[in-house]
C-alpha cells in the first residue's frame, strides 16, 4: 500500500482595498494579514505603485523566490518615472 504524502499547500489571497492591498495567508496554522497602505496624499498614483511593489516583495518572500547576485537572471519590480 502506498503511503500518503502530505504536500504543503502554499496559497494566499490578495484583496484590493480603498487605501491599498491586503495579503492574507496561513502561518503556523494561524491566519495572517499584511496591509500595504496607500498613504501619500500628495501623489496617490506613486504611492499605489509603492504599495504594490512592497506587496510583490512580500509575495516573493512568502513563496521563497529569492534573488542572488550570482544568478544570471533576477526578478525585479521597479518604479520608473516617464521622461
Buried (B, 14 or more C-beta within 10 A) or exposed (E): EEEEEEEEEEEBEBEEEEBBBBBEBEEEEEEEEBEBBBEEEEEEEEBBBBBBBBBBBBBBEBEEEEEEEEEEEEEEEEEEEEE
